[in-house]
Amino acid sequence: QVQLVESGGGLVEPGESLKLSCSVSENIFNFNSVGWYRRAPGKERDFVASINVGGRTRYTDSVQGRFTLSRDNAKNTVYLQMHSLIPEDTAVYYCTADPYWGQGTQVTVSS
C-alpha cells in the first residue's frame, strides 16, 4: 500500500508563506504525476498543482505566480511552496499520486 504523508500546514496571516511537503512511500517516478488538491470549507476538492515524470508543472490559475511545486527525487518528496497567501487559500491540502491520496494538511490564512 502506497502512503503519502503531508506536512507543513498551519495558521498564517495574509501575505505570509508556507511550504507543504508530501512524502511518498515509494519511488515517485512510478507515478505519471504527483500533485496537490485542496478542499475549502463547504466546497469540493479542487486541483492546485502537479508535476509529471518529466518535471513539467501545472498550476491552477488562482495560484499561478504565488505557488511553486518542486520535488526531491532522492527523498521521494514533493514540495508546495506557497507565497502571498490569501484567505481564499484556506483549505485542507491533499497530496495525490494517482490513485493514492494523503490524509491532508490544514492551511488557514487569517488575520
N, C-alpha and C positions, 0 to 999 in steps of 0.2 A: 504494500500500500504506500503510495507516494504521499509524503507530507509536505505541506507548505506552512511555514510559520512566519507570520508578520510581526513586526515590532516597530517602535518609533513614534507611535501616535501620542497624542496628548492635547492639552489645552494651551492655546496660544492666542495672542491678541492680533487683530487685523494688521497686516503688513509684515508680520513675522514669518519665520521659516521653520520647516520641519523636514526631516529626512526619514522616510519609511524604508524598512528592509524586509525582504522576503527571502527566507532561506528555504531552499528546495532540497529534499532528501536524496535526490539522485541527479545525475548529470543534466543540466538544463538544456543541453544540446539534443536530448532525447525528445524534446518538445518543439513543435513548429514555432511556438512563440510563448513568451511569459508576459503577463500583463497585470494591470490593476483596474479594478472596477470600484465603484463606490455607491453606497446607498444612503441618501439623505433621508432625514426623518419624513415619513409619510410618502416616500417616493420609491420608484423601482430602482433596481441596481443598474447603474449606467457605466459604460465604458469610459476609462480615463486615459490609459496609455498602454502601449505594448512594445515589445522588442522581439524581433524574429531571430531565427538562427543566424542570419547574415548580418545582424546588428542594426537592421533598419528599425527605426522607431516611428510610432504613430501616436498622435495625441488628439483628444477631443478639443474642439475649438476653444472652449472656455478656459482651458489650462495652457494652451499654446503660448510659449514665451515665458511662462511662470514655472512650469514643472519640467523636470528633466529626468529621463529614465536612463539608467546605466546598469551594468552588470559586472560582477567579478566572477569570471569563469572558474577560477581555481576554487572559489568558495561556494559555487553554485548558488549565488545570491544575486538578487536583483534589487536595485535601489530606486526610490522615487524621491528626488529632491524637489521640495515644494517651497517656492518663494512667493512673496507678496500675497500671502494668504488672505482671503476674504471670508466673511461669514457664510457665504454660499458654498464654500468648500467643506463646511461641516458635514461629516458623514462617517459611516463605517467604511473603511477602505479594505478591499479584499484583493488578495493576490491569487492569480489563477495560471495554471499550466494545464491546458485542456486535456482531460476533463476534470482535473482536480482543482479544489479550492481550499484556501486557508480559512481560518476562523474569523479573520477580520481584526482590524485595529481602529479604535475610535480616534477621530480627529475633530476637535472642536475649536472653532475660531470665534472668539467673543471678547468684547471689551468689558 
